[in-house]
Amino acid sequence: MEHVNHIKAAVTAVLGLLTALWGWFGWLVIAWIVAMLLDYLTGSAAAIKAGEWSSKLARDGLWHKGGCVANVALAGLLDLVLGLLLANMGAVLPFRYTVILCPLMVTWYILTEAGSIAENAGKMGAPIPKWLRRTIAALKDTVDIVGGKVEGPSSH
């Protein structure tokens, strides 16, 4: 029993250190990376099950994920530029601006991956409850609404 307590203490210490290092946003990025890996693995498994796996499609999936990483990096860059602009313009906001675009982008991608993972699981034969699909869609819609508020009124 003493051995288990040491393991628990070590895991807690490591998680505490990581949280101190990268905060809540770092954990959000870790969740996104895990979601991308799960999507790739379940997509590959579903394709193998259906006898449709091909290295070209697998590469296309990796290129797609690379594009997602580029979009998140762009959102992070825009957050940095916006933060620097606000800090150096003397703008007074009712809150301290740190980031908004990058967390929204990462959350949107996590929800996109979640929908794809559920779809892949269904192709592998697992039943997918309707409430799960509706919940993922509702959360993604909510992120789109928040992102739309950041975007402002449409100029069309």
Backbone as JSON Lines, residues from 0, in Angstrom:
{"i":0,"aa":"M","n":[0.83,-1.2,0.0],"ca":[0.0,0.0,0.0],"c":[0.87,1.25,0.0]}
{"i":1,"aa":"E","n":[1.98,1.19,0.7],"ca":[2.9,2.33,0.76],"c":[3.42,2.67,-0.64]}
{"i":2,"aa":"H","n":[3.67,1.65,-1.45],"ca":[4.16,1.82,-2.82],"c":[3.15,2.59,-3.66]}
{"i":3,"aa":"V","n":[1.88,2.28,-3.52],"ca":[0.82,2.96,-4.26],"c":[0.75,4.43,-3.86]}
{"i":4,"aa":"N","n":[0.89,4.73,-2.58],"ca":[0.88,6.12,-2.13],"c":[2.05,6.91,-2.7]}
{"i":5,"aa":"H","n":[3.21,6.28,-2.84],"ca":[4.35,6.96,-3.44],"c":[4.08,7.27,-4.92]}
{"i":6,"aa":"I","n":[3.46,6.33,-5.61],"ca":[3.13,6.54,-7.02],"c":[2.12,7.67,-7.16]}
{"i":7,"aa":"K","n":[1.1,7.66,-6.3],"ca":[0.1,8.73,-6.34],"c":[0.74,10.09,-6.07]}
{"i":8,"aa":"A","n":[1.64,10.15,-5.12],"ca":[2.31,11.4,-4.78],"c":[3.18,11.87,-5.94]}
{"i":9,"aa":"A","n":[3.86,10.95,-6.6],"ca":[4.72,11.31,-7.73],"c":[3.88,11.82,-8.9]}
{"i":10,"aa":"V","n":[2.78,11.15,-9.21],"ca":[1.9,11.58,-10.29],"c":[1.32,12.96,-9.98]}
{"i":11,"aa":"T","n":[0.89,13.17,-8.75],"ca":[0.34,14.46,-8.34],"c":[1.39,15.56,-8.47]}
{"i":12,"aa":"A","n":[2.61,15.27,-8.07],"ca":[3.69,16.26,-8.17],"c":[3.98,16.61,-9.62]}
{"i":13,"aa":"V","n":[4.03,15.61,-10.49],"ca":[4.3,15.85,-11.91],"c":[3.18,16.67,-12.53]}
{"i":14,"aa":"L","n":[1.93,16.31,-12.25],"ca":[0.8,17.06,-12.8],"c":[0.77,18.49,-12.27]}
{"i":15,"aa":"G","n":[1.1,18.67,-11.0],"ca":[1.16,20.01,-10.43],"c":[2.25,20.85,-11.08]}
{"i":16,"aa":"L","n":[3.41,20.23,-11.32],"ca":[4.51,20.94,-11.98],"c":[4.12,21.34,-13.4]}
{"i":17,"aa":"L","n":[3.53,20.4,-14.13],"ca":[3.13,20.7,-15.5],"c":[2.07,21.8,-15.54]}
{"i":18,"aa":"T","n":[1.13,21.76,-14.62],"ca":[0.1,22.8,-14.57],"c":[0.73,24.16,-14.26]}
{"i":19,"aa":"A","n":[1.7,24.18,-13.37],"ca":[2.38,25.44,-13.06],"c":[3.15,25.95,-14.27]}
{"i":20,"aa":"L","n":[3.71,25.03,-15.04],"ca":[4.49,25.43,-16.21],"c":[3.61,25.98,-17.33]}
{"i":21,"aa":"W","n":[2.54,25.25,-17.67],"ca":[1.79,25.66,-18.85],"c":[0.34,26.03,-18.59]}
{"i":22,"aa":"G","n":[-0.14,25.9,-17.39],"ca":[-1.49,26.35,-17.03],"c":[-2.6,25.6,-17.74]}
{"i":23,"aa":"W","n":[-3.79,26.18,-17.67],"ca":[-4.98,25.53,-18.23],"c":[-4.88,25.39,-19.74]}
{"i":24,"aa":"F","n":[-4.26,26.36,-20.41],"ca":[-4.19,26.3,-21.87],"c":[-3.3,25.15,-22.33]}
{"i":25,"aa":"G","n":[-2.25,24.87,-21.59],"ca":[-1.39,23.73,-21.93],"c":[-2.15,22.43,-21.88]}
{"i":26,"aa":"W","n":[-3.02,22.28,-20.87],"ca":[-3.83,21.07,-20.78],"c":[-4.83,20.99,-21.93]}
{"i":27,"aa":"L","n":[-5.32,22.13,-22.37],"ca":[-6.23,22.16,-23.52],"c":[-5.5,21.67,-24.77]}
{"i":28,"aa":"V","n":[-4.26,22.1,-24.95],"ca":[-3.46,21.66,-26.09],"c":[-3.17,20.16,-25.98]}
{"i":29,"aa":"I","n":[-2.86,19.68,-24.78],"ca":[-2.63,18.23,-24.58],"c":[-3.89,17.46,-24.95]}
{"i":30,"aa":"A","n":[-5.06,17.95,-24.53],"ca":[-6.32,17.28,-24.88],"c":[-6.5,17.24,-26.4]}
{"i":31,"aa":"W","n":[-6.14,18.32,-27.09],"ca":[-6.26,18.35,-28.54],"c":[-5.31,17.33,-29.19]}
{"i":32,"aa":"I","n":[-4.07,17.25,-28.71],"ca":[-3.12,16.29,-29.25],"c":[-3.64,14.86,-29.05]}
{"i":33,"aa":"V","n":[-4.17,14.58,-27.86],"ca":[-4.73,13.25,-27.6],"c":[-5.91,12.98,-28.53]}
{"i":34,"aa":"A","n":[-6.77,13.99,-28.73],"ca":[-7.92,13.82,-29.63],"c":[-7.46,13.56,-31.06]}
{"i":35,"aa":"M","n":[-6.41,14.27,-31.52],"ca":[-5.9,14.03,-32.88],"c":[-5.36,12.61,-33.01]}
{"i":36,"aa":"L","n":[-4.61,12.15,-31.99],"ca":[-4.08,10.79,-32.03],"c":[-5.2,9.75,-32.04]}
{"i":37,"aa":"L","n":[-6.2,9.96,-31.17],"ca":[-7.34,9.03,-31.15],"c":[-8.08,9.01,-32.47]}
{"i":38,"aa":"D","n":[-8.26,10.18,-33.07],"ca":[-8.94,10.24,-34.36],"c":[-8.14,9.51,-35.43]}
{"i":39,"aa":"Y","n":[-6.84,9.71,-35.45],"ca":[-6.01,9.04,-36.45],"c":[-6.05,7.53,-36.25]}
{"i":40,"aa":"L","n":[-5.94,7.1,-35.0],"ca":[-5.95,5.66,-34.72],"c":[-7.3,5.03,-35.01]}
{"i":41,"aa":"T","n":[-8.39,5.68,-34.59],"ca":[-9.72,5.11,-34.85],"c":[-10.06,5.17,-36.33]}
{"i":42,"aa":"G","n":[-9.62,6.23,-37.02],"ca":[-9.85,6.31,-38.46],"c":[-9.11,5.22,-39.2]}
{"i":43,"aa":"S","n":[-7.87,4.96,-38.79],"ca":[-7.09,3.87,-39.4],"c":[-7.73,2.52,-39.11]}
{"i":44,"aa":"A","n":[-8.16,2.32,-37.86],"ca":[-8.79,1.06,-37.49],"c":[-10.08,0.84,-38.27]}
{"i":45,"aa":"A","n":[-10.89,1.88,-38.42],"ca":[-12.14,1.76,-39.17],"c":[-11.86,1.45,-40.64]}
{"i":46,"aa":"A","n":[-10.82,2.08,-41.2],"ca":[-10.47,1.82,-42.6],"c":[-9.94,0.38,-42.77]}
{"i":47,"aa":"I","n":[-9.14,-0.08,-41.82],"ca":[-8.63,-1.45,-41.88],"c":[-9.78,-2.43,-41.79]}
{"i":48,"aa":"K","n":[-10.72,-2.18,-40.88],"ca":[-11.89,-3.06,-40.72],"c":[-12.69,-3.14,-42.01]}
{"i":49,"aa":"A","n":[-12.83,-2.01,-42.7],"ca":[-13.6,-1.97,-43.94],"c":[-12.78,-2.43,-45.15]}
{"i":50,"aa":"G","n":[-11.5,-2.72,-44.95],"ca":[-10.63,-3.12,-46.05],"c":[-10.32,-1.97,-46.99]}
{"i":51,"aa":"E","n":[-10.35,-0.74,-46.45],"ca":[-10.15,0.45,-47.28],"c":[-8.93,1.27,-46.9]}
{"i":52,"aa":"W","n":[-8.05,0.71,-46.04],"ca":[-6.9,1.48,-45.61],"c":[-5.93,1.65,-46.76]}
{"i":53,"aa":"S","n":[-5.39,2.85,-46.92],"ca":[-4.34,3.09,-47.91],"c":[-3.37,4.11,-47.34]}
{"i":54,"aa":"S","n":[-2.12,3.97,-47.73],"ca":[-1.11,4.89,-47.22],"c":[-1.37,6.31,-47.72]}
{"i":55,"aa":"K","n":[-1.95,6.44,-48.92],"ca":[-2.26,7.78,-49.44],"c":[-3.31,8.46,-48.57]}
{"i":56,"aa":"L","n":[-4.36,7.74,-48.21],"ca":[-5.39,8.33,-47.34],"c":[-4.83,8.64,-45.96]}
{"i":57,"aa":"A","n":[-3.96,7.76,-45.46],"ca":[-3.35,8.01,-44.15],"c":[-2.48,9.28,-44.21]}
{"i":58,"aa":"R","n":[-1.71,9.43,-45.29],"ca":[-0.91,10.65,-45.45],"c":[-1.79,11.88,-45.57]}
{"i":59,"aa":"D","n":[-2.89,11.75,-46.33],"ca":[-3.83,12.88,-46.45],"c":[-4.35,13.3,-45.08]}
{"i":60,"aa":"G","n":[-4.64,12.32,-44.22],"ca":[-5.09,12.62,-42.86],"c":[-4.04,13.36,-42.07]}
{"i":61,"aa":"L","n":[-2.78,12.97,-42.24],"ca":[-1.7,13.66,-41.55],"c":[-1.51,15.07,-42.08]}
{"i":62,"aa":"W","n":[-1.63,15.26,-43.38],"ca":[-1.56,16.61,-43.96],"c":[-2.68,17.48,-43.41]}
{"i":63,"aa":"H","n":[-3.87,16.9,-43.29],"ca":[-5.02,17.62,-42.73],"c":[-4.71,18.07,-41.3]}
{"i":64,"aa":"K","n":[-4.17,17.17,-40.51],"ca":[-3.83,17.52,-39.13],"c":[-2.72,18.56,-39.08]}
{"i":65,"aa":"G","n":[-1.77,18.49,-40.02],"ca":[-0.73,19.51,-40.12],"c":[-1.31,20.88,-40.41]}
{"i":66,"aa":"G","n":[-2.34,20.92,-41.26],"ca":[-3.03,22.19,-41.53],"c":[-3.72,22.73,-40.29]}
{"i":67,"aa":"C","n":[-4.28,21.83,-39.5],"ca":[-4.91,22.25,-38.24],"c":[-3.88,22.85,-37.29]}
{"i":68,"aa":"V","n":[-2.72,22.21,-37.21],"ca":[-1.64,22.74,-36.36],"c":[-1.23,24.13,-36.85]}
{"i":69,"aa":"A","n":[-1.15,24.32,-38.17],"ca":[-0.8,25.63,-38.72],"c":[-1.85,26.67,-38.33]}
{"i":70,"aa":"N","n":[-3.13,26.31,-38.39],"ca":[-4.19,27.24,-38.0],"c":[-4.11,27.62,-36.53]}
{"i":71,"aa":"V","n":[-3.81,26.65,-35.67],"ca":[-3.68,26.94,-34.24],"c":[-2.47,27.84,-34.01]}
{"i":72,"aa":"A","n":[-1.37,27.58,-34.71],"ca":[-0.19,28.44,-34.58],"c":[-0.52,29.86,-35.04]}
{"i":73,"aa":"L","n":[-1.28,29.98,-36.12],"ca":[-1.7,31.3,-36.59],"c":[-2.56,32.02,-35.55]}
{"i":74,"aa":"A","n":[-3.51,31.29,-34.96],"ca":[-4.35,31.89,-33.92],"c":[-3.5,32.33,-32.73]}
{"i":75,"aa":"G","n":[-2.5,31.53,-32.36],"ca":[-1.59,31.91,-31.28],"c":[-0.8,33.16,-31.62]}
{"i":76,"aa":"L","n":[-0.34,33.24,-32.86],"ca":[0.39,34.42,-33.31],"c":[-0.51,35.66,-33.26]}
{"i":77,"aa":"L","n":[-1.75,35.51,-33.72],"ca":[-2.69,36.63,-33.69],"c":[-2.99,37.06,-32.25]}
{"i":78,"aa":"D","n":[-3.12,36.1,-31.33],"ca":[-3.3,36.44,-29.92],"c":[-2.12,37.23,-29.4]}
{"i":79,"aa":"L","n":[-0.91,36.81,-29.76],"ca":[0.3,37.51,-29.33],"c":[0.32,38.94,-29.87]}
{"i":80,"aa":"V","n":[0.03,39.09,-31.16],"ca":[0.04,40.42,-31.78],"c":[-1.04,41.3,-31.15]}
{"i":81,"aa":"L","n":[-2.23,40.74,-30.96],"ca":[-3.32,41.51,-30.35],"c":[-2.95,41.93,-28.93]}
{"i":82,"aa":"G","n":[-2.36,41.03,-28.16],"ca":[-1.93,41.35,-26.8],"c":[-0.89,42.45,-26.78]}
{"i":83,"aa":"L","n":[0.08,42.36,-27.68],"ca":[1.12,43.4,-27.75],"c":[0.52,44.73,-28.18]}
{"i":84,"aa":"L","n":[-0.37,44.7,-29.13],"ca":[-1.02,45.92,-29.61],"c":[-1.8,46.59,-28.48]}
{"i":85,"aa":"L","n":[-2.6,45.81,-27.75],"ca":[-3.37,46.37,-26.65],"c":[-2.47,46.91,-25.54]}
{"i":86,"aa":"A","n":[-1.41,46.19,-25.24],"ca":[-0.51,46.6,-24.16],"c":[0.25,47.88,-24.5]}
{"i":87,"aa":"N","n":[0.54,48.08,-25.76],"ca":[1.36,49.22,-26.15],"c":[0.58,50.39,-26.71]}
{"i":88,"aa":"M","n":[-0.72,50.25,-26.84],"ca":[-1.55,51.37,-27.29],"c":[-2.1,52.17,-26.13]}
{"i":89,"aa":"G","n":[-1.92,51.65,-24.94],"ca":[-2.47,52.32,-23.77],"c":[-3.97,52.09,-23.65]}
{"i":90,"aa":"A","n":[-4.48,51.06,-24.35],"ca":[-5.9,50.75,-24.27],"c":[-6.24,50.21,-22.88]}
{"i":91,"aa":"V","n":[-7.34,50.68,-22.34],"ca":[-7.78,50.22,-21.03],"c":[-9.01,49.35,-21.24]}
{"i":92,"aa":"L","n":[-8.86,48.09,-20.9],"ca":[-9.96,47.13,-21.02],"c":[-10.46,46.77,-19.62]}
{"i":93,"aa":"P","n":[-11.71,46.35,-19.51],"ca":[-12.22,45.96,-18.19],"c":[-11.7,44.59,-17.72]}
{"i":94,"aa":"F","n":[-10.77,44.01,-18.48],"ca":[-10.18,42.72,-18.13],"c":[-8.74,42.71,-18.65]}
{"i":95,"aa":"R","n":[-7.97,41.73,-18.17],"ca":[-6.58,41.58,-18.63],"c":[-6.6,40.63,-19.82]}
{"i":96,"aa":"Y","n":[-6.18,41.1,-20.98],"ca":[-6.18,40.27,-22.18],"c":[-4.95,39.37,-22.18]}
{"i":97,"aa":"T","n":[-5.18,38.08,-22.33],"ca":[-4.06,37.15,-22.51],"c":[-4.24,36.45,-23.86]}
{"i":98,"aa":"V","n":[-5.27,35.62,-23.97],"ca":[-5.54,34.91,-25.22],"c":[-7.04,34.72,-25.37]}
{"i":99,"aa":"I","n":[-7.48,34.6,-26.61],"ca":[-8.87,34.21,-26.86],"c":[-8.97,33.4,-28.14]}
{"i":100,"aa":"L","n":[-8.26,33.8,-29.18],"ca":[-8.38,33.12,-30.47],"c":[-7.84,31.7,-30.44]}
{"i":101,"aa":"C","n":[-6.67,31.53,-29.85],"ca":[-6.04,30.2,-29.82],"c":[-6.86,29.19,-29.0]}
{"i":102,"aa":"P","n":[-7.32,29.53,-27.8],"ca":[-8.14,28.57,-27.07],"c":[-9.45,28.23,-27.8]}
{"i":103,"aa":"L","n":[-10.04,29.23,-28.45],"ca":[-11.26,28.95,-29.23],"c":[-10.95,27.99,-30.37]}
{"i":104,"aa":"M","n":[-9.84,28.23,-31.07],"ca":[-9.46,27.37,-32.19],"c":[-9.18,25.95,-31.71]}
{"i":105,"aa":"V","n":[-8.42,25.82,-30.62],"ca":[-8.09,24.49,-30.1],"c":[-9.36,23.77,-29.65]}
{"i":106,"aa":"T","n":[-10.25,24.48,-28.97],"ca":[-11.51,23.87,-28.52],"c":[-12.35,23.43,-29.71]}
{"i":107,"aa":"W","n":[-12.42,24.26,-30.75],"ca":[-13.18,23.91,-31.95],"c":[-12.6,22.65,-32.6]}
{"i":108,"aa":"Y","n":[-11.27,22.57,-32.66],"ca":[-10.65,21.38,-33.23],"c":[-10.86,20.14,-32.35]}
{"i":109,"aa":"I","n":[-10.83,20.3,-31.04],"ca":[-11.1,19.15,-30.16],"c":[-12.5,18.61,-30.43]}
{"i":110,"aa":"L","n":[-13.46,19.5,-30.57],"ca":[-14.84,19.07,-30.83],"c":[-14.98,18.45,-32.22]}
{"i":111,"aa":"T","n":[-14.24,18.97,-33.19],"ca":[-14.23,18.37,-34.53],"c":[-13.67,16.95,-34.45]}
{"i":112,"aa":"E","n":[-12.56,16.8,-33.74],"ca":[-11.95,15.47,-33.57],"c":[-12.9,14.54,-32.82]}
{"i":113,"aa":"A","n":[-13.6,15.06,-31.81],"ca":[-14.54,14.23,-31.05],"c":[-15.63,13.68,-31.95]}
{"i":114,"aa":"G","n":[-16.17,14.52,-32.83],"ca":[-17.19,14.06,-33.77],"c":[-16.65,12.99,-34.7]}
{"i":115,"aa":"S","n":[-15.42,13.18,-35.16],"ca":[-14.8,12.2,-36.04],"c":[-14.5,10.89,-35.31]}
{"i":116,"aa":"I","n":[-14.07,10.98,-34.07],"ca":[-13.8,9.77,-33.28],"c":[-15.09,8.97,-33.1]}
{"i":117,"aa":"A","n":[-16.17,9.66,-32.77],"ca":[-17.46,8.98,-32.62],"c":[-17.88,8.32,-33.93]}
{"i":118,"aa":"E","n":[-17.7,9.03,-35.03],"ca":[-18.04,8.46,-36.34],"c":[-17.19,7.23,-36.65]}
{"i":119,"aa":"N","n":[-15.89,7.33,-36.36],"ca":[-14.99,6.19,-36.59],"c":[-15.37,5.01,-35.7]}
{"i":120,"aa":"A","n":[-15.72,5.28,-34.45],"ca":[-16.13,4.2,-33.54],"c":[-17.38,3.51,-34.08]}
{"i":121,"aa":"G","n":[-18.3,4.3,-34.64],"ca":[-19.5,3.72,-35.25],"c":[-19.13,2.81,-36.42]}
{"i":122,"aa":"K","n":[-18.18,3.23,-37.23],"ca":[-17.73,2.4,-38.37],"c":[-17.05,1.13,-37.89]}
{"i":123,"aa":"M","n":[-16.5,1.18,-36.66],"ca":[-15.86,-0.01,-36.1],"c":[-16.88,-0.94,-35.44]}
{"i":124,"aa":"G","n":[-18.14,-0.5,-35.38],"ca":[-19.19,-1.35,-34.85],"c":[-19.73,-0.94,-33.49]}
{"i":125,"aa":"A","n":[-19.19,0.12,-32.9],"ca":[-19.67,0.56,-31.58],"c":[-20.94,1.39,-31.75]}
{"i":126,"aa":"P","n":[-21.93,1.17,-30.89],"ca":[-23.12,2.02,-30.95],"c":[-22.78,3.42,-30.46]}
{"i":127,"aa":"I","n":[-23.32,4.43,-31.14],"ca":[-23.07,5.81,-30.76],"c":[-24.4,6.42,-30.32]}
{"i":128,"aa":"P","n":[-24.51,6.79,-29.05],"ca":[-25.77,7.37,-28.59],"c":[-26.04,8.71,-29.29]}
{"i":129,"aa":"K","n":[-27.29,8.95,-29.61],"ca":[-27.67,10.2,-30.28],"c":[-27.31,11.4,-29.41]}
{"i":130,"aa":"W","n":[-27.45,11.26,-28.09],"ca":[-27.16,12.39,-27.21],"c":[-25.69,12.79,-27.29]}
{"i":131,"aa":"L","n":[-24.79,11.83,-27.55],"ca":[-23.37,12.16,-27.67],"c":[-23.13,13.02,-28.91]}
{"i":132,"aa":"R","n":[-23.71,12.59,-30.03],"ca":[-23.56,13.37,-31.26],"c":[-24.16,14.77,-31.1]}
{"i":133,"aa":"R","n":[-25.34,14.84,-30.48],"ca":[-26.0,16.14,-30.28],"c":[-25.2,17.03,-29.34]}
{"i":134,"aa":"T","n":[-24.61,16.45,-28.3],"ca":[-23.81,17.22,-27.35],"c":[-22.57,17.79,-28.03]}
{"i":135,"aa":"I","n":[-21.88,16.97,-28.82],"ca":[-20.69,17.44,-29.54],"c":[-21.09,18.57,-30.49]}
{"i":136,"aa":"A","n":[-22.19,18.39,-31.23],"ca":[-22.64,19.43,-32.17],"c":[-23.03,20.71,-31.43]}
{"i":137,"aa":"A","n":[-23.71,20.58,-30.29],"ca":[-24.13,21.77,-29.53],"c":[-22.91,22.51,-28.98]}
{"i":138,"aa":"L","n":[-21.94,21.78,-28.48],"ca":[-20.72,22.43,-27.97],"c":[-19.97,23.14,-29.09]}
{"i":139,"aa":"K","n":[-19.89,22.48,-30.25],"ca":[-19.21,23.09,-31.39],"c":[-19.95,24.35,-31.83]}
{"i":140,"aa":"D","n":[-21.29,24.29,-31.85],"ca":[-22.09,25.48,-32.2],"c":[-21.84,26.61,-31.21]}
{"i":141,"aa":"T","n":[-21.7,26.28,-29.92],"ca":[-21.45,27.29,-28.9],"c":[-20.1,27.97,-29.15]}
{"i":142,"aa":"V","n":[-19.09,27.18,-29.49],"ca":[-17.78,27.76,-29.78],"c":[-17.87,28.65,-31.02]}
{"i":143,"aa":"D","n":[-18.64,28.22,-32.02],"ca":[-18.84,29.05,-33.22],"c":[-19.52,30.37,-32.87]}
{"i":144,"aa":"I","n":[-20.48,30.33,-31.95],"ca":[-21.18,31.55,-31.53],"c":[-20.21,32.49,-30.82]}
{"i":145,"aa":"V","n":[-19.41,31.95,-29.9],"ca":[-18.42,32.78,-29.2],"c":[-17.41,33.35,-30.19]}
{"i":146,"aa":"G","n":[-16.94,32.53,-31.11],"ca":[-16.02,33.0,-32.13],"c":[-16.65,34.08,-33.0]}
{"i":147,"aa":"G","n":[-17.93,33.92,-33.28],"ca":[-18.65,34.94,-34.05],"c":[-18.73,36.26,-33.32]}
{"i":148,"aa":"K","n":[-18.83,36.2,-32.0],"ca":[-18.85,37.45,-31.21],"c":[-17.5,38.13,-31.24]}
{"i":149,"aa":"V","n":[-16.42,37.35,-31.27],"ca":[-15.09,37.91,-31.38],"c":[-14.93,38.55,-32.77]}
{"i":150,"aa":"E","n":[-15.48,37.86,-33.76],"ca":[-15.38,38.34,-35.14],"c":[-16.13,39.64,-35.35]}
{"i":151,"aa":"G","n":[-17.25,39.78,-34.67],"ca":[-18.06,40.99,-34.83],"c":[-19.11,40.8,-35.92]}
{"i":152,"aa":"P","n":[-19.88,41.84,-36.18],"ca":[-20.93,41.74,-37.18],"c":[-20.36,41.48,-38.57]}
{"i":153,"aa":"S","n":[-21.1,40.72,-39.34],"ca":[-20.69,40.38,-40.7],"c":[-20.76,41.61,-41.59]}
{"i":154,"aa":"S","n":[-19.8,41.7,-42.5],"ca":[-19.78,42.85,-43.4],"c":[-20.42,42.51,-44.74]}
{"i":155,"aa":"H","n":[-21.07,41.37,-44.82],"ca":[-21.71,40.97,-46.09],"c":[-23.02,41.64,-46.29]}
